[in-house]
Amino acid sequence: MILHGTGLDYRWGMSNNPVAVFRPDDIVISVDGTGPGQGDSRLFLGEKKDAEGFRDFLAEIRKHFKVDQVFLYGHSQGGFFVTFYSGLFPETVAGVVAHASGTWTWTETGKRAQKVAVALLHGSGDPVVPYRQSPGAYAALEEAGFDRLLLRRMPGYNHWPNAVRATECLDWCEGMLTADPDRALSLAVEMMRPKGADEYQYEIPPAFAAARMVLRRFQGEGPDPFGGVPSTLQDRASELISALDKLTTDIVKDFEKEIGKKLDLGKEPPLAGLLAFRADFRGIEPAERWFQKIGFDKAEKAHAKAAGAIFDAWYAEKKSDGDRYTEIVAALKDAWLYDGYPLELGERLTEWKGLAKSLDLDKKALKANDDVVEPWLKGWEARVWERYSQACSKWKVPK
């Protein structure tokens, strides 16, 4: 089921998710929002009556189609709605993909809701719904106890739909829940397969973390582990895990050369590649061991907390640009690892620094620019991402 965003209707799903790309073996239905919007548009609102209306619609659909499992793919407002809905009526859906959204604060996250597989898909360059919404939702759901949970980060991608990546996330949902080990293995292989450039000429590494979560079922780990799997499938799963571990180890070695034994902004860490690697290889043992070794997760949480001061200064209405600059630069030294700042933050800091005299910036602020802002900006340069992307491009699914 495809659920559109604000100001649209059911036609959005057919227009933006090509039949040959988006779950081609499924019955796919693109639906209207549960309430009226402006003109002919519809809305998916976060009220119980909207969820109840959608529940009744699914019940009606089941009368007309032989249904095995129901998956929801929501984009933007539709993405917020799918997690809201699955929290209230988890028995009616198997998995949901929330794209370019996050979760509403009133979304139910109790034990009943945790049976549903939840994938959060988001472009880090989204100018409409900021990327930080999805990592925030991921952290909240993880803390609540969700163990069928995926964050698929799309570096630099905007708010557009993407049928290729949405299908990867739906493959993950099915792979985490199917009782058929042969089907789960084929889905894992598909997620690990390099897809090349999509219709928007956008390309990222395969969904390694998603595939590894599914393969963990063959090791008797995680939610819904497999038992009594035929040896041919077990051996194939082990082969894929070993190959993925080797790729991960090789990439770790590359990062170790640049980062050393601990995270240090003074060494101009390759942030564009490092944060992509964290998301793409989450849960894969060699990566997890290395991130623990350098204290990444602990630092990431501390930096996320410190980032609050940057947002306070950025959005303060009555502050001068000079005060904004001074406060942001002062806070950035403890918050440079955060992944979710406004897209124009770096450009604006550079602009303000160029106006140092007219903004009356003091020497301390300008020194902080050299010590903090410049290495932070260098860490986000395109060449840094390209090095990481090239390392991933060496991957081929073992035959």
Stockholm file with secondary structure:
# STOCKHOLM 1.0

chainA/1-399         MILHGTGLDYRWGMSNNPVAVFRPDDIVISVDGTGPGQGDSRLFLGEKKDAEGFRDFLAEIRKHFKVDQVFLYGHSQGGFFVTFYSGLFPETVAGVVAHASGTWTWTETGKRAQKVAVALLHGSGDPVVPYRQSPGAYAALEEAGFDRLLLRRMPGYNHWPNAVRATECLDWCEGMLTADPDRALSLAVEMMRPKGADEYQYEIPPAFAAARMVLRRFQGEGPDPFGGVPSTLQDRASELISALDKLTTDIVKDFEKEIGKKLDLGKEPPLAGLLAFRADFRGIEPAERWFQKIGFDKAEKAHAKAAGAIFDAWYAEKKSDGDRYTEIVAALKDAWLYDGYPLELGERLTEWKGLAKSLDLDKKALKANDDVVEPWLKGWEARVWERYSQACSKWKVPK
#=GR chainA/1-399 SS CEECCTTBCTHHHHHHSCTTTSCTTSCCCEECCSEECSTTCEECCCSHHHHHHHHHHHHHHHHHSCCSCCEEEEETHHHHHHHHHHHHCGGGCSEEEEESCCCCTTCCCSTTGGGSEEEEEEETTCSSSCTTHHHHHHHHHHHHTCSSEEEEEETTCCSSCCHHHHHHHHHHHHHHHCSCHHHHHHHHHHHHSCCCCCTTSCCCCCCHHHHHHHHGGGGTCSSSCCCSCCHHHHHHHHHHHHHHHHHHHHHHHHHHHHHTTSCCGGGCCCHHHHHHHHHHTTTCHHHHHHHHHTTHHHHHHHHHHHHHHHHHHHHCSSCCHHHHHHHHHHHHTTTTTCSCCCTTHHHHHHHHHHTTTTTTCCHHHHHHIIIIIHHHHHHTSHHHHHHHHHHHTTCCCCC
#=GC SS_cons         CEECCTTBCTHHHHHHSCTTTSCTTSCCCEECCSEECSTTCEECCCSHHHHHHHHHHHHHHHHHSCCSCCEEEEETHHHHHHHHHHHHCGGGCSEEEEESCCCCTTCCCSTTGGGSEEEEEEETTCSSSCTTHHHHHHHHHHHHTCSSEEEEEETTCCSSCCHHHHHHHHHHHHHHHCSCHHHHHHHHHHHHSCCCCCTTSCCCCCCHHHHHHHHGGGGTCSSSCCCSCCHHHHHHHHHHHHHHHHHHHHHHHHHHHHHTTSCCGGGCCCHHHHHHHHHHTTTCHHHHHHHHHTTHHHHHHHHHHHHHHHHHHHHCSSCCHHHHHHHHHHHHTTTTTCSCCCTTHHHHHHHHHHTTTTTTCCHHHHHHIIIIIHHHHHHTSHHHHHHHHHHHTTCCCCC
//
